[in-house]
Amino acid sequence: MHHGHAVELHALMWAAGWIVAVMMLFAAGVRLPLATGLGAIGSRLYAAGCVLAALGVWVLANVALHLNDTHIDVTREKVYTPSATAMAVVDELRTPVNITYFYRSDDPVGQRARNILEVMGRRNPMLTVLTVDPDKQPELARREGVRLYNAAIVEAAGRRVLIQGTDEAEIAIGIQRVLRTRSLTVCFLEGHGEFSMDGFEFHTHLEGVSDHSHGEASSQVIETAGHGVGRLRRVLEAQGYVTRKLVLATSGAVPSDCTIVLVANPRTTFLPAESAALQSYLAGGGSALFMLDLGFVPEAGLAKLLSDLGVQLEQQVVVDPLSHYHRDAEMVAVTGYDQHPITRTLSLTFFPGIRPLTLTKPAPGVEVTPILQSSRDSYARPVSAAEARSTEGASARAAQVADVRPRVLGIAAEGTLAPGTSPFRAVVIGDGDFASNSFLPYMSNSDLMVAAVRWLAHEERGTAVRTRIPVPPMILLTAAQSRWIFIVIVILLPLTVIGIGGVVWWMRR
């Protein structure tokens, strides 16, 4: 049984025991005789004994219930209940953690955060929670150096992290951050037209756009600040990772402090020395995430490295008539995943204009696992000019394509590249747009990126806490979901009303 469920069952059993004790007192009070025939002194001793026994049972029952408190949230939205992931982080604690939370007692949001943290503190004895109103205890706030409301100081093993906010997910991430014994750095590779890690803007695609290569400008795309991965950088920083830029052309080698090298959609070919540096980095036990879109052509050294990792890039685009968004069959939606720590909690991801990966025989000692695949009705076709890449044209040619089968879209590889070398980890995905500012916040795209980075950093055993990304309100649906909504609302619902009306008319004839 899961530890969290065992804790809840344990607390409910104590609550049930308290109810049983109270019912026993009530039954004893009803059934015990008032006249005992023991005389005046005996009757007084009898009455005093009954009172003392009842008080003893009542005190012990309430002390037991207090020591095993049960949290009951009767609100429909479970406003005062911590999220499941936050509770999972608390359940995993094996090291003492202290949280001091500063809030304003007349602030409803701060009061909710206080209640949430107190529930989390009762969940695991390894977590100690102290809530403080700086207006009532200013000396403690001054001693801790806190001058803000709704701020938490998370401490463990001499390390401390300051969290500003009222979201228990941020507190849970703070717990994970303070328990790390090493600094984890994600190095964003630059110098080949990659997505910039500094970009804060995003742009929006209009419906009907089928060119996701972002090569030639399209009149159907809103022109704003270009694609970037600034949102991804901020998500990783919220998870406690350090981020920095890496230019291999000038550094010559991957620095030793780079825990992960992230290659976000390069557009120009690498230099042979850069490919050799990446190969040496992985051979030395490094971790890398390659997102290689259609516009990228690897040079011989990088192609050899990818082949050692078990994949070959195809200059094709995947078309999926069965699982895609709205009318764009090149915006492949993935709803099923191969078993792997990265895909453990994923539900639905989508990839605008993704290339297929051909599995090859990896280097000895390397284990390859496909983690992303298109549906059974998908096929791939060579990339052509932008004007020829319309959705309608692709749909018309689908029947003429004989090689219809699932395509591998992403793999995870681990092992050693040569005997005696350190074990490495790598992830290769045939698209970079899905992690850009435009598409990262939607569905499970951000979950995929965080899960991949956590696996590359050897943190997959812990609970992944989702970082909230503010986005404009919108609903994204697959083609099948849109079709079923249309059938139910536009066809079945009116027909049902007409049918009911007809039955009522027939009964009243």
C-alpha positions as CSV (number, residue, x, y, z in Angstrom):
1,M,0.0,0.0,0.0
2,H,1.2,3.5,-0.8
3,H,2.6,5.3,2.2
4,G,0.1,8.2,1.8
5,H,-2.8,5.8,1.7
6,A,-1.5,4.0,4.8
7,V,-1.3,7.3,6.7
8,E,-4.8,8.2,5.8
9,L,-6.1,4.8,6.8
10,H,-4.2,5.0,10.1
11,A,-5.8,8.5,10.9
12,L,-9.3,7.3,9.9
13,M,-8.9,4.3,12.2
14,W,-8.1,6.6,15.1
15,A,-11.1,8.7,14.3
16,A,-13.2,5.6,14.2
17,G,-11.8,4.6,17.6
18,W,-12.8,7.9,19.0
19,I,-16.3,7.4,17.8
20,V,-16.4,3.9,19.4
21,A,-15.1,5.3,22.7
22,V,-17.8,8.0,22.8
23,M,-20.5,5.5,21.9
24,M,-19.3,3.2,24.7
25,L,-19.5,6.1,27.2
26,F,-23.1,6.8,26.0
27,A,-24.1,3.1,26.3
28,A,-22.5,2.9,29.7
29,G,-24.4,6.0,30.8
30,V,-27.7,4.5,29.7
31,R,-27.2,1.0,31.1
32,L,-25.3,1.6,34.4
33,P,-27.8,1.4,37.3
34,L,-28.5,4.6,39.3
35,A,-29.3,2.7,42.6
36,T,-26.7,0.3,43.7
37,G,-27.8,-0.7,47.3
38,L,-24.2,-0.1,48.5
39,G,-25.2,2.4,51.1
40,A,-24.5,6.2,51.1
41,I,-20.7,5.9,51.1
42,G,-20.7,3.0,48.6
43,S,-23.0,4.9,46.3
44,R,-20.8,8.0,46.4
45,L,-17.7,5.9,45.7
46,Y,-19.6,4.2,42.8
47,A,-20.7,7.5,41.3
48,A,-17.2,9.0,41.7
49,G,-15.7,5.9,40.0
50,C,-18.1,6.2,37.1
51,V,-17.3,9.9,36.6
52,L,-13.5,9.3,36.9
53,A,-13.7,6.4,34.4
54,A,-15.7,8.4,32.0
55,L,-13.4,11.4,32.2
56,G,-10.4,9.1,31.8
57,V,-11.8,7.5,28.6
58,W,-12.9,10.9,27.3
59,V,-9.5,12.4,27.9
60,L,-7.6,9.5,26.4
61,A,-9.8,9.4,23.4
62,N,-9.4,13.1,22.7
63,V,-5.6,13.0,23.2
64,A,-5.4,10.0,20.8
65,L,-7.5,11.9,18.3
66,H,-5.4,15.0,18.6
67,L,-2.1,13.1,18.2
68,N,-3.6,11.4,15.1
69,D,-5.5,14.3,13.5
70,T,-7.6,13.7,10.4
71,H,-8.0,16.4,7.8
72,I,-11.5,16.7,6.3
73,D,-12.1,19.2,3.4
74,V,-15.8,19.6,2.6
75,T,-15.3,22.2,-0.1
76,R,-16.2,20.9,-3.6
77,E,-12.9,22.2,-5.1
78,K,-10.8,20.8,-2.2
79,V,-9.5,24.3,-1.5
80,Y,-7.9,23.3,1.8
81,T,-6.4,20.0,0.6
82,P,-2.8,19.9,-0.7
83,S,-2.3,18.6,-4.2
84,A,-1.5,14.9,-4.7
85,T,2.0,15.7,-6.0
86,A,2.8,17.9,-3.0
87,M,1.7,15.2,-0.6
88,A,3.8,12.7,-2.5
89,V,6.9,14.8,-2.0
90,V,6.1,14.9,1.7
91,D,5.6,11.1,1.8
92,E,9.1,10.6,0.2
93,L,10.9,12.6,3.0
94,R,13.6,10.6,4.8
95,T,15.5,13.6,6.0
96,P,14.2,16.2,8.5
97,V,13.0,19.4,6.8
98,N,11.8,22.6,8.5
99,I,9.5,25.1,7.0
100,T,8.8,28.5,8.4
101,Y,6.0,30.3,6.7
102,F,5.3,34.0,7.1
103,Y,1.8,35.1,6.4
104,R,-0.7,37.9,7.3
105,S,-3.5,36.6,9.5
106,D,-6.1,38.8,7.9
107,D,-5.2,37.6,4.3
108,P,-7.5,34.7,3.2
109,V,-4.9,33.5,0.7
110,G,-2.2,33.4,3.3
111,Q,-4.6,31.6,5.8
112,R,-5.2,29.0,3.1
113,A,-1.5,28.5,2.6
114,R,-1.0,28.2,6.3
115,N,-3.7,25.5,6.6
116,I,-2.3,23.6,3.6
117,L,1.2,23.6,5.1
118,E,-0.1,22.5,8.5
119,V,-1.8,19.5,6.8
120,M,1.4,18.7,5.0
121,G,3.3,18.9,8.3
122,R,1.0,16.4,10.0
123,R,1.5,14.0,7.1
124,N,5.1,13.1,7.9
125,P,7.0,13.5,11.2
126,M,10.1,14.4,9.1
127,L,8.5,17.7,8.1
128,T,8.2,20.4,10.7
129,V,6.0,23.4,9.9
130,L,6.0,26.7,11.8
131,T,3.6,29.5,10.7
132,V,4.3,33.0,11.7
133,D,2.5,36.3,11.4
134,P,5.3,39.0,11.2
135,D,2.9,41.6,12.6
136,K,2.5,39.6,15.8
137,Q,6.0,38.1,15.9
138,P,8.2,40.7,14.3
139,E,11.4,39.5,16.2
140,L,11.3,36.1,14.5
141,A,10.8,37.7,11.0
142,R,13.8,40.0,11.7
143,R,15.9,37.1,12.9
144,E,15.2,35.2,9.7
145,G,15.7,38.3,7.5
146,V,12.2,38.1,6.0
147,R,10.4,41.3,5.1
148,L,7.7,39.8,2.9
149,Y,4.3,38.2,3.5
150,N,3.5,34.8,2.0
151,A,7.1,33.7,2.1
152,A,8.5,30.3,3.2
153,I,12.0,29.4,4.4
154,V,12.7,25.7,3.7
155,E,15.7,24.3,5.6
156,A,17.4,20.9,5.7
157,A,20.9,19.8,6.6
158,G,22.2,23.3,6.9
159,R,20.8,24.4,3.5
160,R,17.9,26.8,3.1
161,V,15.7,28.0,0.2
162,L,13.4,31.0,0.2
163,I,10.1,30.5,-1.6
164,Q,7.8,33.5,-2.3
165,G,4.2,32.4,-2.9
166,T,1.1,30.6,-1.6
167,D,1.1,27.6,-3.9
168,E,1.9,24.3,-2.2
169,A,3.5,23.1,-5.5
170,E,6.2,25.8,-5.2
171,I,6.7,24.7,-1.5
172,A,7.1,21.1,-2.6
173,I,9.6,22.1,-5.3
174,G,11.4,24.1,-2.6
175,I,11.6,20.9,-0.5
176,Q,13.2,19.0,-3.4
177,R,15.6,21.8,-4.0
178,V,16.8,22.0,-0.4
179,L,17.4,18.3,-0.3
180,R,19.7,18.3,-3.3
181,T,23.3,17.8,-2.3
182,R,24.8,19.0,-5.6
183,S,24.2,21.8,-8.1
184,L,22.5,20.8,-11.3
185,T,23.3,22.9,-14.4
186,V,21.5,22.8,-17.7
187,C,23.7,24.2,-20.5
188,F,21.8,25.5,-23.5
189,L,23.9,25.0,-26.6
190,E,24.1,28.1,-28.9
191,G,25.9,29.1,-32.1
192,H,23.8,27.2,-34.7
193,G,20.6,29.2,-34.7
194,E,19.1,27.4,-31.8
195,F,16.0,28.7,-29.9
196,S,17.2,31.4,-27.6
197,M,16.9,30.7,-23.8
198,D,16.4,34.5,-23.3
199,G,13.1,34.8,-25.2
200,F,10.2,35.8,-23.1
201,E,7.7,36.4,-25.9
202,F,5.6,33.8,-27.8
203,H,3.7,33.9,-31.0
204,T,0.5,32.2,-32.0
205,H,-0.2,30.0,-35.0
206,L,-3.5,30.5,-36.9
207,E,-5.6,27.5,-37.9
208,G,-4.7,25.9,-41.3
209,V,-1.0,26.5,-41.1
210,S,0.8,23.4,-42.0
211,D,4.3,24.6,-42.4
212,H,6.0,24.1,-39.0
213,S,9.6,24.1,-40.3
214,H,9.8,27.9,-39.8
215,G,12.1,28.2,-42.7
216,E,10.5,30.5,-45.2
217,A,8.1,33.1,-43.8
218,S,4.4,32.2,-44.1
219,S,1.7,34.8,-44.6
220,Q,-0.6,32.7,-42.3
221,V,1.7,33.0,-39.3
222,I,1.4,36.0,-36.9
223,E,4.8,37.7,-37.0
224,T,6.1,38.5,-33.5
225,A,9.2,37.8,-31.5
226,G,10.7,34.6,-32.9
227,H,10.5,31.1,-31.3
228,G,12.5,30.8,-28.1
229,V,12.7,28.6,-25.1
230,G,12.7,31.3,-22.4
231,R,9.6,29.6,-20.8
232,L,11.5,26.3,-20.7
233,R,14.4,28.0,-19.0
234,R,12.1,29.6,-16.4
235,V,10.4,26.3,-15.8
236,L,13.8,24.6,-15.2
237,E,14.9,27.4,-12.9
238,A,11.7,27.1,-10.9
239,Q,12.6,23.4,-10.4
240,G,16.0,24.5,-9.0
241,Y,18.2,23.9,-12.0
242,V,20.9,26.4,-12.9
243,T,20.9,27.5,-16.5
244,R,23.6,28.9,-18.7
245,K,24.6,29.3,-22.3
246,L,27.2,27.1,-24.0
247,V,29.0,27.9,-27.2
248,L,31.1,24.9,-28.2
249,A,32.8,26.7,-31.1
250,T,34.7,28.9,-28.6
251,S,34.9,26.7,-25.5
252,G,36.2,23.7,-27.4
253,A,34.8,21.3,-24.8
254,V,31.7,20.9,-22.6
255,P,32.5,22.3,-19.2
256,S,32.6,19.9,-16.3
257,D,29.9,21.7,-14.4
258,C,27.3,21.1,-17.2
259,T,25.0,18.4,-15.8
260,I,22.9,18.4,-19.0
261,V,23.6,19.8,-22.5
262,L,20.3,20.9,-24.1
263,V,20.3,21.2,-27.9
264,A,17.1,23.1,-28.8
265,N,16.4,23.0,-32.5
266,P,19.7,24.0,-34.2
267,R,19.4,25.3,-37.8
268,T,23.0,25.1,-39.1
269,T,25.4,22.2,-39.2
270,F,27.9,21.6,-36.3
271,L,31.6,21.8,-36.8
272,P,33.4,18.5,-36.6
273,A,35.2,19.6,-33.4
274,E,31.8,20.4,-31.8
275,S,30.5,17.0,-32.6
276,A,33.7,15.5,-31.2
277,A,33.2,17.5,-28.0
278,L,29.7,16.2,-27.6
279,Q,30.9,12.7,-28.1
280,S,33.7,13.1,-25.5
281,Y,31.2,14.6,-23.1
282,L,28.8,11.7,-23.4
283,A,31.6,9.1,-23.3
284,G,32.7,10.8,-20.0
285,G,29.3,10.1,-18.4
286,G,27.4,13.3,-19.4
287,S,23.7,13.7,-20.3
288,A,22.3,15.4,-23.4
289,L,18.9,16.3,-24.7
290,F,18.8,16.6,-28.5
291,M,15.7,18.3,-30.2
292,L,16.5,18.2,-33.9
293,D,13.9,19.6,-36.2
294,L,13.5,19.2,-40.0
295,G,15.7,22.1,-40.8
296,F,18.8,20.5,-39.2
297,V,21.3,18.3,-41.2
298,P,23.9,16.6,-39.0
299,E,27.5,16.5,-40.1
300,A,29.3,13.1,-40.3
301,G,30.6,13.2,-36.7
302,L,27.3,14.0,-35.2
303,A,25.5,11.5,-37.4
304,K,27.9,8.8,-36.1
305,L,27.2,9.9,-32.5
306,L,23.5,9.6,-33.1
307,S,24.0,6.2,-34.7
308,D,25.9,5.1,-31.6
309,L,22.8,6.2,-29.6
310,G,20.6,4.0,-31.8
311,V,18.9,6.5,-34.1
312,Q,19.2,8.1,-37.6
313,L,17.5,11.3,-38.5
314,E,15.2,11.2,-41.5
315,Q,14.6,14.2,-43.8
316,Q,10.9,13.5,-43.7
317,V,7.8,14.9,-41.9
318,V,5.3,12.6,-40.1
319,V,1.7,12.9,-41.1
320,D,-0.9,11.4,-38.8
321,P,-4.4,11.4,-40.1
322,L,-5.7,9.6,-37.0
323,S,-4.1,11.5,-34.1
324,H,-3.5,15.2,-34.7
325,Y,-4.9,18.6,-33.9
326,H,-8.0,19.9,-35.7
327,R,-7.3,19.9,-39.5
328,D,-3.5,19.9,-39.3
329,A,-2.3,16.3,-39.8
330,E,1.3,17.4,-39.4
331,M,0.7,18.5,-35.8
332,V,1.1,14.9,-34.4
333,A,-0.7,14.2,-31.1
334,V,0.7,11.4,-29.0
335,T,-1.7,9.8,-26.5
336,G,0.1,6.5,-25.8
337,Y,3.6,6.0,-24.6
338,D,6.2,3.2,-24.2
339,Q,7.0,2.3,-20.6
340,H,9.9,4.5,-19.3
341,P,10.5,6.8,-16.3
342,I,10.1,9.8,-18.6
343,T,6.7,8.9,-19.8
344,R,5.3,7.6,-16.5
345,T,3.0,10.5,-15.9
346,L,2.4,11.8,-19.4
347,S,-1.1,12.0,-20.8
348,L,-1.0,13.9,-24.2
349,T,1.7,15.7,-26.0
350,F,1.8,17.2,-29.5
351,F,4.5,18.0,-32.0
352,P,4.2,20.6,-34.8
353,G,6.0,19.2,-37.8
354,I,8.1,16.4,-36.3
355,R,10.6,14.2,-38.2
356,P,10.7,10.4,-37.7
357,L,13.7,8.6,-36.2
358,T,14.9,5.3,-37.7
359,L,16.2,2.9,-35.1
360,T,19.7,1.6,-35.8
361,K,22.0,-0.8,-34.1
362,P,23.5,1.2,-31.2
363,A,27.1,1.0,-30.0
364,P,27.8,-2.0,-27.7
365,G,26.8,-1.2,-24.1
366,V,24.0,1.2,-25.2
367,E,20.4,0.5,-24.4
368,V,17.7,2.3,-26.5
369,T,14.0,2.7,-25.6
370,P,11.5,4.4,-27.9
371,I,9.5,6.8,-25.8
372,L,7.3,8.6,-28.4
373,Q,5.5,7.1,-31.4
374,S,2.8,8.2,-33.8
375,S,-0.4,6.3,-34.4
376,R,-0.9,3.2,-36.5
377,D,-2.3,5.3,-39.4
378,S,0.7,7.6,-39.7
379,Y,3.1,7.8,-42.5
380,A,6.1,9.9,-43.5
381,R,6.9,11.8,-46.6
382,P,9.9,13.8,-47.8
383,V,9.9,17.4,-46.9
384,S,9.0,19.6,-49.9
385,A,8.6,23.3,-50.6
386,A,6.4,25.2,-48.1
387,E,3.7,25.9,-50.7
388,A,3.3,22.2,-51.4
389,R,2.9,21.3,-47.7
390,S,-0.8,22.0,-47.3
391,T,-2.9,19.8,-45.1
392,E,-5.4,19.1,-47.8
393,G,-2.6,17.9,-50.2
394,A,-1.2,15.6,-47.5
395,S,-4.7,14.1,-46.8
396,A,-5.2,13.5,-50.6
397,R,-1.9,11.7,-50.8
398,A,-2.5,9.6,-47.7
399,A,-4.3,6.8,-49.6
400,Q,-1.4,6.6,-52.1
401,V,1.2,6.1,-49.3
402,A,1.9,2.4,-48.9
403,D,4.2,2.5,-45.8
404,V,1.5,3.3,-43.2
405,R,2.7,2.4,-39.7
406,P,3.7,4.0,-36.4
407,R,6.8,6.1,-36.5
408,V,9.3,6.5,-33.7
409,L,9.4,10.2,-32.7
410,G,11.7,10.1,-29.7
411,I,14.1,7.8,-27.9
412,A,16.0,7.5,-24.6
413,A,19.4,6.0,-24.6
414,E,21.7,5.1,-21.7
415,G,24.8,3.0,-21.2
416,T,28.5,3.3,-22.1
417,L,29.9,4.4,-25.5
418,A,33.1,2.4,-25.0
419,P,34.4,-0.2,-22.6
420,G,35.6,1.3,-19.4
421,T,33.9,4.6,-19.8
422,S,31.3,6.2,-17.5
423,P,27.6,5.6,-18.1
424,F,25.7,8.4,-20.0
425,R,22.1,9.3,-20.7
426,A,20.6,10.9,-23.8
427,V,17.2,11.8,-25.2
428,V,16.7,12.4,-28.9
429,I,13.4,13.9,-30.2
430,G,12.7,14.8,-33.9
431,D,11.2,18.2,-33.1
432,G,12.0,21.3,-31.2
433,D,8.8,23.4,-31.7
434,F,6.9,21.5,-29.0
435,A,9.2,22.9,-26.3
436,S,9.2,26.5,-27.6
437,N,7.4,29.4,-25.9
438,S,4.4,28.9,-28.2
439,F,3.7,25.3,-27.4
440,L,5.4,24.4,-24.1
441,P,2.6,25.3,-21.7
442,Y,-0.1,23.3,-23.4
443,M,-1.2,19.7,-22.6
444,S,1.7,17.6,-21.3
445,N,4.5,19.2,-23.4
446,S,6.1,20.9,-20.3
447,D,5.7,17.7,-18.3
448,L,7.6,15.8,-21.0
449,M,10.4,18.3,-20.9
450,V,10.6,18.3,-17.1
451,A,10.5,14.5,-16.9
452,A,13.3,14.2,-19.6
453,V,15.5,16.7,-17.7
454,R,14.9,14.9,-14.4
455,W,15.8,11.6,-15.9
456,L,18.9,13.0,-17.5
457,A,19.8,14.4,-14.1
458,H,19.2,11.0,-12.4
459,E,16.3,12.4,-10.4
460,E,13.5,10.2,-11.9
461,R,12.9,8.4,-8.6
462,G,11.4,11.5,-6.9
463,T,8.0,13.0,-7.6
464,A,7.9,15.4,-10.5
465,V,6.0,18.6,-9.4
466,R,4.4,20.5,-12.2
467,T,5.4,24.1,-12.6
468,R,2.5,26.4,-13.4
469,I,2.9,28.4,-16.6
470,P,0.6,31.4,-17.2
471,V,-1.1,31.1,-20.6
472,P,-4.1,32.7,-22.4
473,P,-7.3,30.7,-21.7
474,M,-7.9,28.2,-24.5
475,I,-8.9,24.6,-25.0
476,L,-6.8,22.3,-27.2
477,L,-8.5,19.2,-28.7
478,T,-7.4,16.4,-31.0
479,A,-9.3,15.8,-34.2
480,A,-11.1,12.8,-32.7
481,Q,-12.2,14.9,-29.7
482,S,-13.5,17.7,-31.9
483,R,-15.4,15.2,-34.0
484,W,-17.1,13.6,-31.0
485,I,-18.0,17.0,-29.5
486,F,-19.6,18.0,-32.9
487,I,-21.5,14.7,-33.1
488,V,-22.8,14.9,-29.5
489,I,-23.7,18.6,-29.4
490,V,-24.8,19.3,-33.0
491,I,-26.4,15.9,-33.9
492,L,-27.2,13.7,-31.0
493,L,-28.4,16.4,-28.5
494,P,-31.0,18.0,-31.0
495,L,-32.1,14.6,-32.1
496,T,-32.6,13.5,-28.5
497,V,-34.8,16.6,-27.8
498,I,-36.8,16.0,-31.0
499,G,-37.2,12.3,-30.0
500,I,-38.4,13.2,-26.5
501,G,-40.9,15.7,-28.0
502,G,-42.2,13.1,-30.4
503,V,-42.7,10.6,-27.6
504,V,-44.6,13.2,-25.5
505,W,-46.8,14.2,-28.5
506,W,-47.6,10.5,-29.2
507,M,-48.6,9.9,-25.6
508,R,-50.9,12.9,-25.5
509,R,-52.7,12.1,-28.8
